[in-house]
Amino acid sequence: MINTAKYFALLENLKFNKALANKANNSETPDALASNLLILQKYANLEVDQQLQELCVEYKLTAEQKSTIDPGIEPTISYIVRLQHVLYSITKNINFHSDAKEDLISVAHLKLCIQATQELSYYSLRCQLHEDFYKSPIFHEVQGKFKANPSLLLLSIQLFVNLLPIRQFHIANSMELVQRDLLAAILSLRVQEDSEHLDKAISYLWQQESKADFFRHILLLKATPLCTSLAKLLHNQLLGKLNSPQGFGSFVDALQQTPNVSPTRNAEIVASIVARKGFTQLAQQKMILQVLEYCKFYLQDADKMCAGILSLRRLYDLNETNQNQIREILSNDWKTLTNPEDVISGLILMDHQELCNCILLWQQLFCSSSVACLPSNLLIPYLPLLLQLYDSLPLELPATAQLSGIISRCLDNRDREKELPEILKRLFAWEIEEEPPWKCLHPRTLILPSANFNQVQAKVAHKEHQADHDMGRILPGLLVSGSHHSLTCNVFLALLGLMSNQLKEKKPLASVDFISSETELKDFLHSKYQIKLDLLIALNQMVAHQPLRAQLALHTKEFLLILKDLLLNRSANQETTDHMLLLVLNLLQELLEGSEDIRLSESSSELKEQLQQLGGQSSNPLIQQSVQSLLTLIKGAWRPSEAVKIQPFQKARSLIEEKQSHLQVYGIQMIMDLVKKRDPATMAQGHLIIALALTTLKDKESYTFLNCVRLFVSLVHVMESEVLDKLSDEYLSDTAELDYRLVVGEAILKVSQELGPLCYRYKAVLLNCFMHGSRSPVPELRMSAFANLAQLCRLLAYQVQNFFQELLQLVNNELSTGGYVPSKRAAVLVLAELLNGMDNLLDYQEMLLPIYRLLRAIEAEESCDPQMRLHAANGLKILNEKCRKMIQSSLEENSLQKQIKVLGIKDKVSPQRKNRHILELN
């Protein structure tokens, strides 16, 4: 054990002009090294040869290597050896890695050690580099200080490998330039000889120090014009470490530390180095895994993701093996949902964060990069899965918008003439098992809300559960809710063409004599009608989308050709075809009215004969009116474009499409007056009026949407089935905004109240609509659904028997598991209003006891919400009054006395009736 205080006192007397802290403040004096050497010679206990011998023994230099180091030849060598011995002695006798009190040193002493290390790095490393390194401006100042000694350089390298693990020396990046000099020294010596000590030194720098700094130093050294052997050595080091674990991420971090360089430029540099044909296939496979792991780690950092995505795309383009590997890795991302290992009811397959991260990763890989992304054709097999996920997630989640972007990108990049129709046909037919197979949710995979607010979980459902794949609802909802209107138009035309082809196909009538089970019947009906029905629902939903009309005006020729084909291939299923033709004819009329060039085009003239034939054959008055209006336009009787504007309907429509609320309400009132008068031009535009009303219903101004509800009340007198069907579809659409669905629910209720008891014809649609809403995970929608259901039950009390058990179960579930008090109040109100609507209690005997018990339990529970107890008390009061009236009327019937009276004999004529009825006079 030596006296370390003596060595610190020795260091205090030295002038470290080459240390980083002093270099900026002190100018080098010619005798700084000489004066330092004199002090070291004066106070050192050992001669320089003895110090050298001790260092060579410690770091295992051979006698031959030691003999080449002669401190007496050059003062600098003597200074290096003596300073090395001082630092060696201090580090050997002080445990810098210990927190023990006796091992702690002062900040001043630590600073001296750091400065001495930096000074030693300057003389022992930087001054002995390969001559080509001195071409660089960062090393140029030390060129020619003294002749390099390989053995001394090796000794210095080993000493620094032992000094750098002391983490206190790295305060404020004090060792950054020391590490750079050490790396340059290792490479300089390795060009001359290959040594085990050098391998260990470079392994230490890579494994124990910052990997980003390692790459930065390599790139800095490569920027210098070097000899072939040194340049090759640096290049091999760069590529070798790049393929090591964490190599890619460290390389990107090193480049991003460069100031004033854009992330796009960095990404190009990284991709050009990473995706090289010179790498072996094994190295490329490892790099793909590295890049994907890097992308998953930096999901939220767009700048770093840019480099990862571009590198992955370049690797993908290299060869088919890389493409297959990337496809397999992407497939594994969704394997948990498409093919879970364990199918146990209630098992959580994927939590909220894992699902959202997976969706975000795909959005970044395929949509977000400003340079290049993975090709969108990789998404085609995953379209069913992505659409199912989009349908299952709440609209408020960012992951829902990300899924929408992924799906839109995939569809938008497909060829409009061939690829897009084929994909849509396979989607709507749900032919996912054909080659190449597509991915979809496992039949028992279910996305459910979790306990935390606005979060979901993927779970295994019960055995009877089947994952939903209603493409006629999901895909149009996605397109209509987005802003990609050109894609919406392309999909609409493709679906319209697909419907025309479906009507054209003459499928042989399958025999139903041999259907022996419910499954066979279901398959038969699905194969015969399901595609047409889904297409009809999809087109019906899209045709109400206002921006679609402007896009169709740009594709009029294509639209007219499809319409011509559709008229030629009218189906025997009159109801389905008429509904389809009404949609298309209304769109055509709008296009013709908007453009005189389209009216005068050859394609429009060719339609004239087919439209006349359609008008003569169809028995539907709405189709006849639409055909007559179209023929008037095509024949030219409809001349100036101003004529449309002065027509009442067109004027009302233009007012509704304005932005100001007062103009919209004025237009709504005009439409209501025209509907009340049964104006023929207005009645022919029934579906267009519904579309306008639905669009206006989304207005945030209450003055507008409340008047729009009045418009639906007026329309129900002329189009009751269409209005109720369309409103219920909108209310059940999970892609619509919450406020909009609440207003639609209000419109449904007002329309039902307008119809009164006559709405019993639509009881299934109305009750199922609000019952579905009462199961929603959104508490506000549940509250609205229960409140509307209460009013509907009061209106249709005598029609609720078939739904009573389900209704009672819904109320029970809400009261037992629901956490939103207003929706619980509305659930209790359902029972109270149901009792209010019962005229004769004897007709509802089976329903009364469960209702009474539930209301009684709520009313008696003191800890229950006061408003719920009030609703329950009102319900019991209503039941009590009705029971009293029933008993009283029964007693009165029993107490009646029978009398026989002969009229007209000795009847007293009232003196007040002088003007007798003519029949009485006779």
Buried (B, 14 or more C-beta within 10 A) or exposed (E): EEEBEEBBEBBEEBBBBBBBBBBEEBEEEEEBBEBBBEBBEEEBEEEBBEBBBBBBEBBEBEEEBBEEBBBEEBEBBBBBBBBBBBBBBBBEEBEBEEEEEEEEBEEEBBBBBBBBBBBBBBBBBBBBBBEBBBEBEBBEEBEEBBEBBBBBBBBBBBBBBBBBBBEEBBEEEBBBBBBBBBBBBBBBBBBEEEBEBBEEBBEBBBEEBBBBBBBBBBBBBBEBEBEEEBBEBBEEBBBEBBBBEBBBBBBBBBBBEEEEEEBBEBBBBBBEBBBBEEBEEEBBBBBBEBBBBBBBEBBEEBBBBBBBBBBBBBBBEBEEEBBEBBBEEBBEBBEBBBEBEEBEEEBEBBBBEBBBBBBBBBBBBBBBBEBBBBBBEBBBBBBBBBBBBBBBBBBEBEBBBBBBBBBBBBBBBBEBEEBBBBBBBBBBBBEBEEEEEBBBBBBBBBBEBBEEEEBBBBBBBEEEEEBEBBBBBBBBBBBBBBEBBEBBBBBBBBBBBBBBBBBEEEEEEEEEEEBEEEEEEEEBEEEEEBBBBBBBBBBBBBBBBEBBBEBBBEBBEBBBBBBBBBBEBBBEBEEBBBBBBBBBBBBBBBBBBBBBEBBEBEBBEEBEEBBEBBBEEBEBEBBBBBBBBBBEBBEEEBEEEEEBEEBBBBBBBEBBBEEEBEBBBBBBBBBBBBBEEEBBEBBBBBBBBBBBBBBBBBBEBEEBBBBBBBBBBBBBBBBBEBBBBBBBBBBBBBBBEBEBBBBBBBBBBBBBBBBEEEBBEBBEBBBBBBBBBBEBEBBBBBBBBBBBBBBBBBBBBBBBEEBBEEBBEBBEEBBEEBEBEBBBBBBBBBBBBBBBBBEEBEEBEEBBEBBBEBBBEBBEEEEBBEBBBBBBBBBBBBBEEBEEEEEEEEEEEEEEEEEEEEEEEEEEEEEEEEEEEEEEEE
